[in-house]
Structure formats: structure tokens, C-alpha cells
Amino acid sequence: MVTRSKSINLFLMDGTANGRIKCTLANWIGVAYKVPRTELDK
């Protein structure tokens, strides 16, 4: 069985791992965001 590697790009929008994060996956047109509830007003 051949395993394929994937490239994930995580952009730390606030410069910290506990803040907002934008995630993109190579060869995928979607974008995922991770936003803590306390930061939703930003």
C-alpha cells in the first residue's frame, strides 16, 4: 500500500498557537479557520 503525503499550511493570524489559525491543504481549494469563541468579535 502506497501512502501519499500531504502538505498543510497553518497561518497563525495572531502570531500565537492559541489565537486564530487559517489552514490550507495543498491541491484543495477550500480554506479552514480555527477561531476561539472569545475571539469571534474580531
PQR file of N, CA, C, O and H, with PARSE charges and radii, in Angstrom:
ATOM      1  N   MET A   1       0.844  -1.177   0.000 -0.4000 1.5000
ATOM      2  CA  MET A   1       0.000   0.000   0.000 -0.0000 2.0000
ATOM      3  C   MET A   1       0.892   1.244   0.000  0.5500 1.7000
ATOM      4  O   MET A   1       1.806   1.366   0.815 -0.5500 1.4000
ATOM      5  N   VAL A   2       0.616   2.156  -0.916 -0.4000 1.5000
ATOM      6  CA  VAL A   2       1.400   3.382  -1.036 -0.0000 2.0000
ATOM      7  C   VAL A   2       0.714   4.489  -0.248  0.5500 1.7000
ATOM      8  O   VAL A   2      -0.472   4.756  -0.442 -0.5500 1.4000
ATOM      9  H   VAL A   2      -0.127   2.057  -1.579  0.4000 1.0000
ATOM     10  N   THR A   3       1.458   5.125   0.631 -0.4000 1.5000
ATOM     11  CA  THR A   3       0.903   6.263   1.366 -0.0000 2.0000
ATOM     12  C   THR A   3       1.328   7.552   0.682  0.5500 1.7000
ATOM     13  O   THR A   3       2.473   7.686   0.250 -0.5500 1.4000
ATOM     14  H   THR A   3       2.421   4.908   0.788  0.4000 1.0000
ATOM     15  N   ARG A   4       0.418   8.482   0.587 -0.4000 1.5000
ATOM     16  CA  ARG A   4       0.713   9.766  -0.039 -0.0000 2.0000
ATOM     17  C   ARG A   4       0.829  10.831   1.044  0.5500 1.7000
ATOM     18  O   ARG A   4       0.023  10.890   1.973 -0.5500 1.4000
ATOM     19  H   ARG A   4      -0.512   8.373   0.937  0.4000 1.0000
ATOM     20  N   SER A   5       1.830  11.652   0.905 -0.4000 1.5000
ATOM     21  CA  SER A   5       2.000  12.720   1.879 -0.0000 2.0000
ATOM     22  C   SER A   5       1.166  13.923   1.454  0.5500 1.7000
ATOM     23  O   SER A   5       0.868  14.098   0.273 -0.5500 1.4000
ATOM     24  H   SER A   5       2.485  11.604   0.151  0.4000 1.0000
ATOM     25  N   LYS A   6       0.794  14.745   2.423 -0.4000 1.5000
ATOM     26  CA  LYS A   6       0.022  15.955   2.189 -0.0000 2.0000
ATOM     27  C   LYS A   6       0.776  17.128   2.791  0.5500 1.7000
ATOM     28  O   LYS A   6       1.510  16.973   3.767 -0.5500 1.4000
ATOM     29  H   LYS A   6       1.036  14.603   3.383  0.4000 1.0000
ATOM     30  N   SER A   7       0.593  18.282   2.213 -0.4000 1.5000
ATOM     31  CA  SER A   7       1.210  19.494   2.728 -0.0000 2.0000
ATOM     32  C   SER A   7       0.118  20.390   3.309  0.5500 1.7000
ATOM     33  O   SER A   7      -0.808  20.790   2.604 -0.5500 1.4000
ATOM     34  H   SER A   7      -0.004  18.408   1.420  0.4000 1.0000
ATOM     35  N   ILE A   8       0.235  20.698   4.592 -0.4000 1.5000
ATOM     36  CA  ILE A   8      -0.725  21.553   5.288 -0.0000 2.0000
ATOM     37  C   ILE A   8      -0.031  22.853   5.664  0.5500 1.7000
ATOM     38  O   ILE A   8       1.061  22.841   6.232 -0.5500 1.4000
ATOM     39  H   ILE A   8       0.988  20.373   5.165  0.4000 1.0000
ATOM     40  N   ASN A   9      -0.668  23.970   5.346 -0.4000 1.5000
ATOM     41  CA  ASN A   9      -0.128  25.280   5.673 -0.0000 2.0000
ATOM     42  C   ASN A   9      -0.981  25.891   6.774  0.5500 1.7000
ATOM     43  O   ASN A   9      -2.176  26.110   6.578 -0.5500 1.4000
ATOM     44  H   ASN A   9      -1.556  23.980   4.885  0.4000 1.0000
ATOM     45  N   LEU A  10      -0.388  26.168   7.923 -0.4000 1.5000
ATOM     46  CA  LEU A  10      -1.083  26.815   9.040 -0.0000 2.0000
ATOM     47  C   LEU A  10      -0.561  28.235   9.177  0.5500 1.7000
ATOM     48  O   LEU A  10       0.636  28.449   9.374 -0.5500 1.4000
ATOM     49  H   LEU A  10       0.584  25.990   8.082  0.4000 1.0000
ATOM     50  N   PHE A  11      -1.458  29.201   9.073 -0.4000 1.5000
ATOM     51  CA  PHE A  11      -1.094  30.603   9.218 -0.0000 2.0000
ATOM     52  C   PHE A  11      -1.632  31.096  10.550  0.5500 1.7000
ATOM     53  O   PHE A  11      -2.843  31.129  10.763 -0.5500 1.4000
ATOM     54  H   PHE A  11      -2.430  29.027   8.913  0.4000 1.0000
ATOM     55  N   LEU A  12      -0.734  31.476  11.442 -0.4000 1.5000
ATOM     56  CA  LEU A  12      -1.126  31.967  12.772 -0.0000 2.0000
ATOM     57  C   LEU A  12      -1.474  33.443  12.641  0.5500 1.7000
ATOM     58  O   LEU A  12      -0.587  34.295  12.601 -0.5500 1.4000
ATOM     59  H   LEU A  12       0.251  31.448  11.269  0.4000 1.0000
ATOM     60  N   MET A  13      -2.757  33.741  12.575 -0.4000 1.5000
ATOM     61  CA  MET A  13      -3.228  35.100  12.292 -0.0000 2.0000
ATOM     62  C   MET A  13      -2.856  36.086  13.394  0.5500 1.7000
ATOM     63  O   MET A  13      -2.644  37.266  13.116 -0.5500 1.4000
ATOM     64  H   MET A  13      -3.478  33.049  12.607  0.4000 1.0000
ATOM     65  N   ASP A  14      -2.773  35.624  14.639 -0.4000 1.5000
ATOM     66  CA  ASP A  14      -2.412  36.486  15.763 -0.0000 2.0000
ATOM     67  C   ASP A  14      -0.957  36.300  16.187  0.5500 1.7000
ATOM     68  O   ASP A  14      -0.480  36.988  17.090 -0.5500 1.4000
ATOM     69  H   ASP A  14      -2.945  34.665  14.865  0.4000 1.0000
ATOM     70  N   GLY A  15      -0.256  35.380  15.544 -0.4000 1.5000
ATOM     71  CA  GLY A  15       1.135  35.124  15.892 -0.0000 2.0000
ATOM     72  C   GLY A  15       1.317  34.150  17.036  0.5500 1.7000
ATOM     73  O   GLY A  15       2.446  33.915  17.468 -0.5500 1.4000
ATOM     74  H   GLY A  15      -0.644  34.821  14.810  0.4000 1.0000
ATOM     75  N   THR A  16       0.229  33.574  17.540 -0.4000 1.5000
ATOM     76  CA  THR A  16       0.316  32.596  18.622 -0.0000 2.0000
ATOM     77  C   THR A  16      -0.506  31.367  18.261  0.5500 1.7000
ATOM     78  O   THR A  16      -1.457  31.458  17.485 -0.5500 1.4000
ATOM     79  H   THR A  16      -0.688  33.765  17.189  0.4000 1.0000
ATOM     80  N   ALA A  17      -0.144  30.225  18.818 -0.4000 1.5000
ATOM     81  CA  ALA A  17      -0.871  28.987  18.547 -0.0000 2.0000
ATOM     82  C   ALA A  17      -2.231  28.958  19.240  0.5500 1.7000
ATOM     83  O   ALA A  17      -3.083  28.147  18.877 -0.5500 1.4000
ATOM     84  H   ALA A  17       0.628  30.151  19.449  0.4000 1.0000
ATOM     85  N   ASN A  18      -2.453  29.818  20.223 -0.4000 1.5000
ATOM     86  CA  ASN A  18      -3.729  29.859  20.938 -0.0000 2.0000
ATOM     87  C   ASN A  18      -4.739  30.797  20.290  0.5500 1.7000
ATOM     88  O   ASN A  18      -5.895  30.841  20.711 -0.5500 1.4000
ATOM     89  H   ASN A  18      -1.761  30.477  20.518  0.4000 1.0000
ATOM     90  N   GLY A  19      -4.326  31.541  19.281 -0.4000 1.5000
ATOM     91  CA  GLY A  19      -5.205  32.503  18.633 -0.0000 2.0000
ATOM     92  C   GLY A  19      -5.882  31.928  17.401  0.5500 1.7000
ATOM     93  O   GLY A  19      -6.106  30.723  17.296 -0.5500 1.4000
ATOM     94  H   GLY A  19      -3.387  31.505  18.939  0.4000 1.0000
ATOM     95  N   ARG A  20      -6.204  32.826  16.466 -0.4000 1.5000
ATOM     96  CA  ARG A  20      -6.879  32.432  15.231 -0.0000 2.0000
ATOM     97  C   ARG A  20      -5.887  31.780  14.270  0.5500 1.7000
ATOM     98  O   ARG A  20      -4.745  32.224  14.144 -0.5500 1.4000
ATOM     99  H   ARG A  20      -6.021  33.805  16.551  0.4000 1.0000
ATOM    100  N   ILE A  21      -6.343  30.709  13.584 -0.4000 1.5000
ATOM    101  CA  ILE A  21      -5.496  29.969  12.657 -0.0000 2.0000
ATOM    102  C   ILE A  21      -6.239  29.775  11.346  0.5500 1.7000
ATOM    103  O   ILE A  21      -7.413  29.405  11.338 -0.5500 1.4000
ATOM    104  H   ILE A  21      -7.270  30.349  13.686  0.4000 1.0000
ATOM    105  N   LYS A  22      -5.551  30.028  10.236 -0.4000 1.5000
ATOM    106  CA  LYS A  22      -6.073  29.775   8.889 -0.0000 2.0000
ATOM    107  C   LYS A  22      -5.307  28.579   8.334  0.5500 1.7000
ATOM    108  O   LYS A  22      -4.076  28.558   8.372 -0.5500 1.4000
ATOM    109  H   LYS A  22      -4.597  30.329  10.243  0.4000 1.0000
ATOM    110  N   CYS A  23      -6.025  27.584   7.821 -0.4000 1.5000
ATOM    111  CA  CYS A  23      -5.408  26.349   7.356 -0.0000 2.0000
ATOM    112  C   CYS A  23      -5.751  26.106   5.894  0.5500 1.7000
ATOM    113  O   CYS A  23      -6.911  26.202   5.494 -0.5500 1.4000
ATOM    114  H   CYS A  23      -7.025  27.601   7.790  0.4000 1.0000
ATOM    115  N   THR A  24      -4.728  25.790   5.096 -0.4000 1.5000
ATOM    116  CA  THR A  24      -4.937  25.399   3.705 -0.0000 2.0000
ATOM    117  C   THR A  24      -4.239  24.069   3.468  0.5500 1.7000
ATOM    118  O   THR A  24      -3.228  23.759   4.098 -0.5500 1.4000
ATOM    119  H   THR A  24      -3.785  25.712   5.421  0.4000 1.0000
ATOM    120  N   LEU A  25      -4.795  23.291   2.550 -0.4000 1.5000
ATOM    121  CA  LEU A  25      -4.255  21.984   2.197 -0.0000 2.0000
ATOM    122  C   LEU A  25      -3.872  22.024   0.726  0.5500 1.7000
ATOM    123  O   LEU A  25      -4.647  22.497  -0.106 -0.5500 1.4000
ATOM    124  H   LEU A  25      -5.616  23.542   2.038  0.4000 1.0000
ATOM    125  N   ALA A  26      -2.683  21.531   0.400 -0.4000 1.5000
ATOM    126  CA  ALA A  26      -2.211  21.532  -0.980 -0.0000 2.0000
ATOM    127  C   ALA A  26      -3.174  20.757  -1.873  0.5500 1.7000
ATOM    128  O   ALA A  26      -3.687  19.711  -1.474 -0.5500 1.4000
ATOM    129  H   ALA A  26      -2.054  21.147   1.075  0.4000 1.0000
ATOM    130  N   ASN A  27      -3.419  21.264  -3.076 -0.4000 1.5000
ATOM    131  CA  ASN A  27      -4.325  20.664  -4.069 -0.0000 2.0000
ATOM    132  C   ASN A  27      -5.770  20.594  -3.584  0.5500 1.7000
ATOM    133  O   ASN A  27      -6.506  19.681  -3.957 -0.5500 1.4000
ATOM    134  H   ASN A  27      -3.002  22.114  -3.399  0.4000 1.0000
ATOM    135  N   TRP A  28      -6.177  21.549  -2.760 -0.4000 1.5000
ATOM    136  CA  TRP A  28      -7.554  21.650  -2.279 -0.0000 2.0000
ATOM    137  C   TRP A  28      -7.912  23.118  -2.303  0.5500 1.7000
ATOM    138  O   TRP A  28      -7.124  23.944  -1.845 -0.5500 1.4000
ATOM    139  H   TRP A  28      -5.580  22.291  -2.457  0.4000 1.0000
ATOM    140  N   ILE A  29      -9.075  23.470  -2.824 -0.4000 1.5000
ATOM    141  CA  ILE A  29      -9.411  24.881  -2.981 -0.0000 2.0000
ATOM    142  C   ILE A  29     -10.067  25.486  -1.751  0.5500 1.7000
ATOM    143  O   ILE A  29     -10.291  26.695  -1.706 -0.5500 1.4000
ATOM    144  H   ILE A  29      -9.716  22.798  -3.196  0.4000 1.0000
ATOM    145  N   GLY A  30     -10.376  24.676  -0.765 -0.4000 1.5000
ATOM    146  CA  GLY A  30     -11.029  25.170   0.445 -0.0000 2.0000
ATOM    147  C   GLY A  30     -10.051  25.769   1.436  0.5500 1.7000
ATOM    148  O   GLY A  30      -8.838  25.589   1.329 -0.5500 1.4000
ATOM    149  H   GLY A  30     -10.194  23.694  -0.802  0.4000 1.0000
ATOM    150  N   VAL A  31     -10.606  26.486   2.403 -0.4000 1.5000
ATOM    151  CA  VAL A  31      -9.838  27.084   3.492 -0.0000 2.0000
ATOM    152  C   VAL A  31     -10.578  26.778   4.790  0.5500 1.7000
ATOM    153  O   VAL A  31     -11.804  26.869   4.843 -0.5500 1.4000
ATOM    154  H   VAL A  31     -11.591  26.632   2.489  0.4000 1.0000
ATOM    155  N   ALA A  32      -9.839  26.418   5.835 -0.4000 1.5000
ATOM    156  CA  ALA A  32     -10.433  26.153   7.148 -0.0000 2.0000
ATOM    157  C   ALA A  32      -9.900  27.175   8.144  0.5500 1.7000
ATOM    158  O   ALA A  32      -8.730  27.557   8.092 -0.5500 1.4000
ATOM    159  H   ALA A  32      -8.842  26.344   5.792  0.4000 1.0000
ATOM    160  N   TYR A  33     -10.766  27.612   9.046 -0.4000 1.5000
ATOM    161  CA  TYR A  33     -10.380  28.555  10.095 -0.0000 2.0000
ATOM    162  C   TYR A  33     -10.640  27.935  11.451  0.5500 1.7000
ATOM    163  O   TYR A  33     -11.639  27.244  11.650 -0.5500 1.4000
ATOM    164  H   TYR A  33     -11.716  27.302   9.088  0.4000 1.0000
ATOM    165  N   LYS A  34      -9.738  28.185  12.379 -0.4000 1.5000
ATOM    166  CA  LYS A  34      -9.912  27.799  13.782 -0.0000 2.0000
ATOM    167  C   LYS A  34      -9.917  29.094  14.571  0.5500 1.7000
ATOM    168  O   LYS A  34      -8.900  29.783  14.657 -0.5500 1.4000
ATOM    169  H   LYS A  34      -8.926  28.747  12.217  0.4000 1.0000
ATOM    170  N   VAL A  35     -11.080  29.429  15.154 -0.4000 1.5000
ATOM    171  CA  VAL A  35     -11.218  30.684  15.881 -0.0000 2.0000
ATOM    172  C   VAL A  35     -11.794  30.390  17.264  0.5500 1.7000
ATOM    173  O   VAL A  35     -12.877  29.812  17.361 -0.5500 1.4000
ATOM    174  H   VAL A  35     -11.907  28.870  15.084  0.4000 1.0000
ATOM    175  N   PRO A  36     -11.100  30.771  18.333 -0.5600 1.5000
ATOM    176  CA  PRO A  36     -11.654  30.600  19.673  0.2800 2.0000
ATOM    177  C   PRO A  36     -12.906  31.460  19.853  0.5500 1.7000
ATOM    178  O   PRO A  36     -13.006  32.541  19.271 -0.5500 1.4000
ATOM    179  N   ARG A  37     -13.839  30.992  20.640 -0.4000 1.5000
ATOM    180  CA  ARG A  37     -15.100  31.730  20.858 -0.0000 2.0000
ATOM    181  C   ARG A  37     -14.870  33.124  21.407  0.5500 1.7000
ATOM    182  O   ARG A  37     -15.629  34.044  21.102 -0.5500 1.4000
ATOM    183  H   ARG A  37     -13.758  30.114  21.112  0.4000 1.0000
ATOM    184  N   THR A  38     -13.840  33.288  22.210 -0.4000 1.5000
ATOM    185  CA  THR A  38     -13.573  34.606  22.796 -0.0000 2.0000
ATOM    186  C   THR A  38     -13.075  35.604  21.768  0.5500 1.7000
ATOM    187  O   THR A  38     -13.062  36.804  22.041 -0.5500 1.4000
ATOM    188  H   THR A  38     -13.224  32.541  22.458  0.4000 1.0000
ATOM    189  N   GLU A  39     -12.659  35.138  20.580 -0.4000 1.5000
ATOM    190  CA  GLU A  39     -12.104  35.996  19.536 -0.0000 2.0000
ATOM    191  C   GLU A  39     -13.080  36.212  18.374  0.5500 1.7000
ATOM    192  O   GLU A  39     -12.695  36.807  17.367 -0.5500 1.4000
ATOM    193  H   GLU A  39     -12.669  34.163  20.359  0.4000 1.0000
ATOM    194  N   LEU A  40     -14.304  35.755  18.479 -0.4000 1.5000
ATOM    195  CA  LEU A  40     -15.256  35.856  17.371 -0.0000 2.0000
ATOM    196  C   LEU A  40     -15.598  37.299  17.004  0.5500 1.7000
ATOM    197  O   LEU A  40     -15.957  37.558  15.855 -0.5500 1.4000
ATOM    198  H   LEU A  40     -14.617  35.271  19.296  0.4000 1.0000
ATOM    199  N   ASP A  41     -15.503  38.232  17.921 -0.4000 1.5000
ATOM    200  CA  ASP A  41     -15.839  39.626  17.623 -0.0000 2.0000
ATOM    201  C   ASP A  41     -14.797  40.302  16.753  0.5500 1.7000
ATOM    202  O   ASP A  41     -15.072  41.363  16.191 -0.5500 1.4000
ATOM    203  H   ASP A  41     -15.212  38.021  18.854  0.4000 1.0000
ATOM    204  N   LYS A  42     -13.604  39.723  16.621 -0.4000 1.5000
ATOM    205  CA  LYS A  42     -12.571  40.289  15.761 -0.0000 2.0000
ATOM    206  C   LYS A  42     -12.909  39.967  14.344  0.5500 1.7000
ATOM    207  O   LYS A  42     -12.174  40.346  13.432 -0.5500 1.4000
ATOM    208  H   LYS A  42     -13.381  38.861  17.078  0.4000 1.0000
TER
END
